[in-house]
Amino acid sequence: MWNSGNPEGLDTGKVEGHSPGLYMNYASTSPRQSAGLTQALIHYLEQNQHMNAGRNFEGLEDGRIQFRARRALARFFGAPGTSQVIFTSGITLSLNMVLCGLLKPGDHVLTTHVEHHAVSRPLSRLQRQGIIEVDLLPCARDGSFDPALIRTHVRSNTRLLVMTHGSNVLGTILPVSESVAQAKALGLFTLVDTAQTAGSLVITLDEHTDVLAFTGHKGLRALQGTGGFVLSKEAARQIEPWISGGTGSVSESFEQPQFLPDKFESGTPNTLGILSLGVAVEELLGQDLAHIREQELQVTARFLEGVKHIRGLKVHGTGKAELSTPVVSVSSPAHDSGVLARKLYEEYGILTRCGLHCAPLAHQCAGTFPAGTLRFSFGPETSCQDIDRALYALDSLLRS
Ligand SMILES: Cc1ncc(COP(=O)(O)O)c(C=O)c1O
């Protein structure tokens, strides 16, 4: 257990000037990509002629890269077929494509009070345009969510439940399986944001889930600017293509092809990014997610235990590692979170993230709006010693 004061032999990491030393901002992006990625990218750049998949014979290798990535992602997310994997530039685009392609005038949407702007902003825009109505289902102060609320808020025109699997502010894991099951029983379309959980918690396209949206650069450990969504065939029929253009198929028609994946993939693809997704997800398929989760639980539990003993610090979220992703938000009435984050970085080389984290709703829910919080988030490289170093630094700053 961690206690305040410098444990014997601990490198406190106190630094002179800037040093990126200790990265604790994994909820934002993963600082390291999967192990085999650099080599695969170099190989592609050295060997490949940069042909366009599906556009000419020479593009066969790029087509193979896409197929390999689709196959890995289909297995990873439990999609029945490779064509049910759609590539985008990231989960923000995925969510916009599904929301804007699905929702029609008069539709009512249910969502939660801890969503990221990738969900809340497109919904808010559609609402302001008078196209849809939105109900924010309340979450408790710790971000936990009761799926029974879906039944009590559903209306005759409710079309969709869209929710995140994990709060990027509070770390709280939301009960997606129960929620999508409830929503499906009421005839709703279901869309899940896996940005904070894919790569450490198992989440699959089951019979209650219409679309799982994912991003490549966090837990999946692919390149930034990658992501996509997996969807059921029935869901694909219901979503209009929000972006249309060249697909290299059915070129005689001015209509977007209706078959997958072309219906949702227009323009020249990001082959390097897709290669990175394929390599990273194949690597994850060869690992035990339970093992990744176990390591996350260990460091998160150690941090949560330690911050309890730091005077003047409030911990937000459930305070329980097993109910949380490796994300912990803290605040202090006596210290601005931005100042703390800056001092942690400048004096101890510890990189965290402060403010509202593109999720003001979650802060409203936790009572930390508009000041925001100081957020620590951990990943596979975070060790118990790193946690102790962060606790020591935080404790020292709060005492000063
Ligand atoms: C829950 C959640 N959804 C969506 C996003 C947006 O991800 P991206 O920037 O990769 O599109 C984030 C990013 O932090 C997130 O935490």
The ligand as an ORCA input file, in Angstrom:
! r2SCAN-3c Opt
* xyz 0 1
  C     -15.592      8.031    -24.920
  C     -14.939      8.671    -26.121
  N     -15.602      8.716    -27.283
  C     -15.068      9.274    -28.385
  C     -13.806      9.814    -28.375
  C     -13.237     10.415    -29.625
  O     -12.156      9.651    -30.107
  P     -11.335     10.070    -31.423
  O     -10.702     11.394    -31.108
  O     -10.361      8.968    -31.599
  O     -12.304     10.181    -32.559
  C     -13.065      9.784    -27.185
  C     -11.711     10.376    -27.119
  O     -11.163     10.599    -26.088
  C     -13.644      9.195    -26.031
  O     -12.986      9.141    -24.867
*
